[in-house]
């Protein structure tokens, strides 16, 4: 098991945020974290990296989190925050080079391998023509691809992504999903991502986990987790489900009669 966490608890002061959370992710698997705002998704990701000190156990590749050197953990696990920090004048190439920080030689010198990895990832994410541009000259979607590229340039064995679809239009969201599937298959990556898009997560993830008020409300394959009764309990609104002949499942909010009347009254 590449990642295994058991009985994680975390509180901000006297406010519990995670309650006895257990989680595992295998190499070559995509797991999506679902749940409403405030359910603990981002906090869980940060606890898994040691950015926040939770009680319980976190093991990466069978080694407890506290035993990892930060440099070695950065080679094994890449993290894309929900709102990455950036400077307007930074060039795309500068940001991508940051992904090689755990590998740089003395005095920060780049090796031929570092240059090759940056070139390869830039090509894969259609960033080659943007390398000399400053970040403030890019669209939000382009910047998000740059930050994802920085993660891939770390050559990690696991990716932790906090709402990676932020700023991406629909086409790029779907392309990101296909890219993640390719990465798990071709590079045997373990991918854990927080998401608000139930349907995209259901199409691309192998397993889904719903967090509700800091606890695990459900975990399993998409067909097992994307059930109206589970989603209604987590999100607090009626849900409906459609199953296509090809096996694809789609869920969406249902409408009560009052909702329908309000829509009609508003024109």
C-alpha positions as CSV (number, residue, x, y, z in Angstrom):
1,X,0.0,0.0,0.0
2,X,1.5,3.3,-1.0
3,X,-0.5,5.4,1.4
4,X,-2.2,4.2,4.6
5,X,-3.8,6.4,7.2
6,X,-5.5,5.2,10.3
7,X,-7.7,6.9,12.9
8,X,-6.8,10.5,12.0
9,X,-8.1,13.1,14.3
10,X,-7.5,16.8,14.0
11,X,-9.0,19.9,15.6
12,X,-8.6,23.7,15.1
13,X,-8.6,24.7,18.7
14,X,-11.7,23.1,20.3
15,X,-13.4,22.6,16.9
16,X,-13.0,19.0,15.6
17,X,-12.3,18.8,11.9
18,X,-11.3,15.2,11.3
19,X,-12.8,12.3,13.3
20,X,-11.2,8.8,13.1
21,X,-10.5,9.0,9.4
22,X,-9.0,5.9,7.8
23,X,-7.8,6.0,4.2
24,X,-5.6,3.9,1.8
25,X,-4.4,4.5,-1.7
26,X,-2.6,2.0,-3.8
27,X,-0.1,2.6,-6.6
28,X,-1.9,2.9,-9.9
29,X,-5.2,4.1,-8.3
30,X,-7.2,7.3,-8.3
31,X,-9.2,8.1,-5.2
32,X,-11.4,11.2,-5.1
33,X,-12.4,12.9,-1.8
34,X,-15.9,14.3,-2.0
35,X,-17.9,16.3,0.5
36,X,-19.3,19.8,1.1
37,X,-17.3,22.8,2.1
38,X,-15.9,22.4,5.6
39,X,-16.1,18.6,5.5
40,X,-12.3,18.3,6.1
41,X,-11.0,17.5,2.6
42,X,-8.2,20.1,2.5
43,X,-7.3,19.5,6.2
44,X,-7.0,15.7,5.5
45,X,-4.6,16.3,2.6
46,X,-2.4,18.6,4.7
47,X,-2.4,16.1,7.6
48,X,-1.2,13.3,5.2
49,X,1.8,15.5,4.3
50,X,2.6,16.5,7.9
51,X,1.7,20.2,7.3
52,X,-0.8,19.8,10.1
53,X,-0.2,17.5,13.1
54,X,-3.0,15.0,13.4
55,X,-3.2,12.2,15.9
56,X,-3.3,8.7,14.5
57,X,-1.0,7.1,12.0
58,X,0.1,8.0,8.5
59,X,2.4,5.7,6.5
60,X,3.9,6.3,3.1
61,X,5.3,3.1,1.5
62,X,5.1,1.4,4.9
63,X,7.2,4.1,6.6
64,X,5.7,6.4,9.2
65,X,5.4,10.0,8.2
66,X,7.6,11.2,11.0
67,X,10.5,9.0,9.8
68,X,10.6,10.6,6.3
69,X,13.2,13.3,5.6
70,X,11.4,16.3,4.0
71,X,13.6,16.1,0.9
72,X,12.8,12.4,0.4
73,X,9.1,12.9,0.9
74,X,9.1,15.6,-1.7
75,X,10.6,13.1,-4.2
76,X,7.8,10.6,-3.3
77,X,4.8,12.9,-3.0
78,X,3.8,16.0,-4.9
79,X,1.1,18.3,-3.6
80,X,-1.0,20.8,-5.5
81,X,-2.7,23.2,-3.1
82,X,-6.2,24.6,-3.8
83,X,-4.7,28.2,-4.2
84,X,-1.0,27.9,-4.9
85,X,1.1,31.0,-4.1
86,X,2.7,32.7,-7.0
87,X,4.4,35.9,-8.0
88,X,3.2,37.8,-11.0
89,X,6.7,38.3,-12.5
90,X,7.6,34.6,-12.2
91,X,8.1,33.0,-15.6
92,X,6.6,29.6,-16.4
93,X,10.0,28.1,-16.7
94,X,11.0,29.3,-13.2
95,X,7.9,27.7,-11.7
96,X,8.5,24.4,-13.4
97,X,12.1,24.3,-12.3
98,X,10.9,24.5,-8.7
99,X,9.7,21.0,-9.1
100,X,13.3,19.8,-9.4
101,X,14.3,21.3,-6.1
102,X,14.5,17.9,-4.3
103,X,17.0,16.7,-6.9
104,X,19.2,19.8,-7.5
105,X,22.9,19.4,-7.0
106,X,25.1,21.6,-4.8
107,X,24.7,25.3,-5.5
108,X,21.4,24.6,-7.2
109,X,23.0,23.3,-10.5
110,X,20.7,21.5,-12.9
111,X,21.6,18.2,-14.3
112,X,20.9,17.0,-17.8
113,X,18.1,14.8,-16.3
114,X,16.5,17.9,-14.7
115,X,16.4,19.7,-18.0
116,X,15.0,16.6,-19.8
117,X,12.2,16.2,-17.3
118,X,11.2,19.8,-17.5
119,X,11.1,19.7,-21.3
120,X,9.1,16.5,-21.3
121,X,6.4,17.7,-18.9
122,X,6.1,21.1,-20.5
123,X,5.4,19.3,-23.8
124,X,2.9,17.0,-22.3
125,X,0.9,19.9,-20.8
126,X,1.2,22.2,-23.8
127,X,3.4,24.6,-21.9
128,X,6.4,24.7,-24.2
129,X,5.3,27.9,-26.0
130,X,4.6,29.6,-22.6
131,X,7.9,29.0,-20.9
132,X,9.1,32.6,-21.2
133,X,5.8,34.1,-20.2
134,X,5.3,35.6,-16.7
135,X,2.5,34.1,-14.7
136,X,0.4,37.2,-14.8
137,X,0.2,37.0,-18.6
138,X,-1.5,33.6,-18.4
139,X,-5.2,32.7,-18.0
140,X,-6.3,31.0,-14.7
141,X,-6.5,27.7,-16.5
142,X,-3.0,28.0,-18.0
143,X,-1.6,28.8,-14.5
144,X,-3.3,25.7,-13.1
145,X,-1.5,23.6,-15.8
146,X,1.8,25.2,-14.8
147,X,1.3,24.3,-11.1
148,X,0.3,20.7,-12.1
149,X,3.4,20.6,-14.3
150,X,5.5,21.6,-11.3
151,X,4.1,18.6,-9.4
152,X,4.8,16.2,-12.2
153,X,8.4,17.5,-12.6
154,X,9.0,16.2,-9.1
155,X,8.6,12.7,-10.6
156,X,6.5,11.6,-7.6
157,X,5.1,8.2,-6.8
158,X,1.9,9.9,-5.5
159,X,0.0,13.0,-6.3
160,X,-2.2,14.9,-3.7
161,X,-4.4,17.4,-5.6
162,X,-6.7,19.8,-3.8
163,X,-9.5,20.7,-6.3
164,X,-7.2,20.5,-9.4
165,X,-10.1,21.6,-11.7
166,X,-10.0,25.1,-10.2
167,X,-9.9,27.7,-13.1
168,X,-10.2,25.0,-15.8
169,X,-13.0,25.2,-18.3
170,X,-15.0,22.0,-19.1
171,X,-12.8,20.8,-21.9
172,X,-9.7,21.2,-19.8
173,X,-11.3,19.5,-16.8
174,X,-12.0,16.4,-19.0
175,X,-8.5,16.5,-20.4
176,X,-7.1,16.7,-16.9
177,X,-9.1,13.6,-16.0
178,X,-7.8,11.7,-19.0
179,X,-4.2,12.8,-18.1
180,X,-4.6,11.5,-14.5
181,X,-5.8,8.2,-15.8
182,X,-2.8,8.0,-18.2
183,X,-0.5,8.8,-15.3
184,X,-1.8,6.1,-13.1
185,X,-1.6,3.5,-15.9
186,X,1.7,4.5,-17.4
187,X,3.6,5.6,-14.3
188,X,1.7,3.6,-11.7
189,X,1.0,6.8,-9.8
190,X,-1.2,6.9,-6.7
191,X,-3.5,9.9,-7.0
192,X,-5.6,11.3,-4.2
193,X,-7.7,14.4,-5.2
194,X,-10.3,16.5,-3.5
195,X,-13.1,17.4,-5.8
196,X,-16.5,19.2,-5.8
197,X,-17.5,17.7,-9.2
198,X,-19.3,14.4,-8.3
199,X,-19.8,13.4,-11.9
200,X,-16.2,14.0,-13.2
201,X,-14.8,12.2,-10.1
202,X,-17.2,9.3,-10.8
203,X,-15.9,9.0,-14.4
204,X,-12.2,9.1,-13.6
205,X,-11.7,7.8,-10.1
206,X,-11.4,4.2,-9.1
207,X,-12.8,4.8,-5.6
208,X,-14.7,7.7,-4.0
209,X,-14.7,8.8,-0.4
210,X,-17.3,11.1,1.0
211,X,-16.4,13.2,4.1
212,X,-19.2,14.6,6.1
213,X,-18.5,16.8,9.2
214,X,-15.0,15.3,9.3
215,X,-16.0,11.6,9.3
216,X,-16.0,9.1,6.5
217,X,-19.6,8.8,5.4
218,X,-18.9,6.3,2.5
219,X,-16.0,4.8,0.5
220,X,-16.0,2.5,-2.4
221,X,-16.4,2.3,-6.2
222,X,-18.3,5.2,-7.9
223,X,-21.4,3.0,-8.5
224,X,-21.5,2.2,-4.8
225,X,-20.9,5.7,-3.5
226,X,-22.9,7.9,-5.9
227,X,-26.2,6.9,-4.4
228,X,-28.9,9.5,-3.7
229,X,-29.3,8.6,0.0
230,X,-25.6,8.9,0.8
231,X,-25.3,12.2,-1.1
232,X,-28.4,13.6,0.4
233,X,-27.1,12.9,3.9
234,X,-23.7,14.5,3.1
235,X,-24.9,17.6,1.2
236,X,-28.3,18.2,2.7
237,X,-30.3,18.4,-0.4
238,X,-32.3,15.9,-2.6
239,X,-30.3,14.1,-5.2
240,X,-31.2,12.1,-8.3
241,X,-29.3,9.4,-10.2
242,X,-29.3,8.4,-13.8
243,X,-27.6,5.1,-15.0
244,X,-26.8,4.9,-18.7
245,X,-26.7,1.7,-20.7
246,X,-23.0,2.0,-21.0
247,X,-22.7,1.8,-17.2
248,X,-21.9,5.5,-16.7
249,X,-23.6,7.1,-13.7
250,X,-24.6,10.7,-13.3
251,X,-26.0,12.4,-10.2
252,X,-27.6,15.8,-9.9
253,X,-29.6,17.9,-7.4
254,X,-33.3,17.1,-7.4
255,X,-36.0,19.8,-7.2
256,X,-38.9,19.9,-4.8
257,X,-42.2,21.4,-5.8
258,X,-41.4,24.5,-3.9
259,X,-38.1,24.9,-6.0
260,X,-40.1,24.4,-9.2
261,X,-42.6,27.1,-8.1
262,X,-39.8,29.5,-7.3
263,X,-38.2,29.0,-10.7
264,X,-41.5,29.6,-12.4
265,X,-42.3,32.6,-10.4
266,X,-38.9,34.1,-11.3
267,X,-39.7,33.9,-15.0
